[in-house]
Amino acid sequence: MDKVKLTIAAALLASGIAGFYYFADQSLLMRVLGLLAVVAVSVAVAYQTVLGQRTWGFVTDAQTEVKKVVWPTRKETLQTTGIVLIVVVIVGIFLWGLDSTLLWLVGILTGQGE
């Protein structure tokens, strides 16, 4: 029965999207509201399945975990970004120097250099 419910939910969603474009001559506000209503009904049908309830449980667990995260302050974010930029510049200069040196050596070894 879950497969039937999921198929109905997918069909509702597809028909809502098709209807959004089919009624292109109507007001955008009305089309968006209609699409949101169809999405809400589709989600409600999908929620009635085991997969839907497991997915909803995952979403609520994820929200709980996000609330536990200690986010960095603005100062910490700027310092970390600055360090990353400095390291990128240093590695870029190192790779440019290495590339130039290897190009020079290959030129010497092949007799194309001066």
C-alpha positions as MATLAB code, in Angstrom:
seq = 'MDKVKLTIAAALLASGIAGFYYFADQSLLMRVLGLLAVVAVSVAVAYQTVLGQRTWGFVTDAQTEVKKVVWPTRKETLQTTGIVLIVVVIVGIFLWGLDSTLLWLVGILTGQGE';
ca = [
       0.000    0.000    0.000;
       2.978    2.317    0.631;
       4.031    2.086   -3.009;
       0.551    3.145   -4.107;
       0.602    6.130   -1.739;
       4.051    7.192   -2.923;
       2.934    6.850   -6.535;
      -0.112    8.997   -5.809;
       2.099   11.591   -4.093;
       4.466   11.668   -7.067;
       1.553   11.937   -9.509;
       0.063   14.800   -7.510;
       3.393   16.590   -7.505;
       3.872   16.062  -11.240;
       0.357   17.256  -11.992;
       0.885   20.324   -9.810;
       4.041   21.238  -11.696;
       2.331   20.607  -15.036;
      -0.620   22.730  -13.931;
       1.727   25.541  -12.917;
       3.014   25.741  -16.487;
      -0.314   24.933  -18.161;
      -1.974   27.935  -16.558;
       0.839   30.321  -17.529;
      -1.685   32.982  -18.556;
      -3.049   33.166  -14.995;
      -1.656   35.281  -12.168;
       1.730   34.131  -10.881;
       0.513   34.462   -7.304;
      -2.404   32.114   -7.929;
      -0.207   29.599   -9.721;
       2.334   29.606   -6.877;
      -0.386   29.246   -4.244;
      -1.919   26.371   -6.206;
       1.464   24.694   -6.549;
       2.132   25.079   -2.825;
      -1.267   23.568   -2.022;
      -0.576   20.578   -4.287;
       2.889   20.138   -2.725;
       1.337   20.220    0.757;
      -1.206   17.540   -0.197;
       1.527   15.471   -1.834;
       3.712   15.680    1.275;
       0.722   14.769    3.459;
       0.075   11.665    1.337;
       3.760   10.706    1.353;
       3.901   11.179    5.144;
       1.319    8.410    5.549;
       3.926    5.855    4.405;
       6.642    4.191    6.463;
       9.290    5.845    4.296;
       7.655    9.237    4.800;
       7.595    8.866    8.576;
      11.229    7.675    8.626;
      12.196   10.657    6.483;
      10.341   13.038    8.776;
      12.094   11.458   11.778;
      15.444   11.982   10.066;
      14.623   15.645    9.409;
      13.640   16.282   13.026;
      16.774   14.484   14.271;
      18.900   16.581   11.915;
      17.299   19.771   13.240;
      18.084   18.662   16.792;
      21.721   18.041   15.866;
      22.026   21.423   14.146;
      20.854   23.099   17.353;
      23.717   21.371   19.209;
      26.378   22.792   16.883;
      28.585   25.515   18.337;
      28.910   28.007   15.500;
      32.092   30.089   15.236;
      32.017   33.771   16.034;
      32.559   36.408   13.364;
      36.108   36.959   14.602;
      36.938   33.237   14.426;
      35.449   33.006   10.928;
      37.471   35.975    9.661;
      40.688   34.636   11.220;
      40.189   31.200    9.695;
      39.377   32.702    6.293;
      42.499   34.880    6.484;
      44.688   31.887    7.313;
      43.218   29.908    4.413;
      43.844   32.784    1.995;
      47.452   33.173    3.172;
      48.110   29.443    2.795;
      46.565   29.455   -0.694;
      48.826   32.335   -1.760;
      51.919   30.631   -0.301;
      51.131   27.306   -1.998;
      50.373   29.140   -5.256;
      53.750   30.917   -5.169;
      55.505   27.649   -4.324;
      53.828   25.804   -7.212;
      54.583   28.682   -9.610;
      58.244   28.568   -8.567;
      58.389   24.784   -8.892;
      56.743   24.914  -12.305;
      59.131   27.618  -13.503;
      62.143   25.681  -12.218;
      61.021   22.442  -13.856;
      60.296   24.273  -17.122;
      63.790   25.770  -17.041;
      65.367   22.358  -16.283;
      63.458   20.609  -19.066;
      64.540   23.377  -21.442;
      68.160   22.874  -20.438;
      67.934   19.059  -20.730;
      66.288   19.153  -24.146;
      68.583   21.837  -25.476;
      65.781   24.348  -26.009;
      66.795   26.580  -23.104;
      69.537   29.159  -23.032;
];
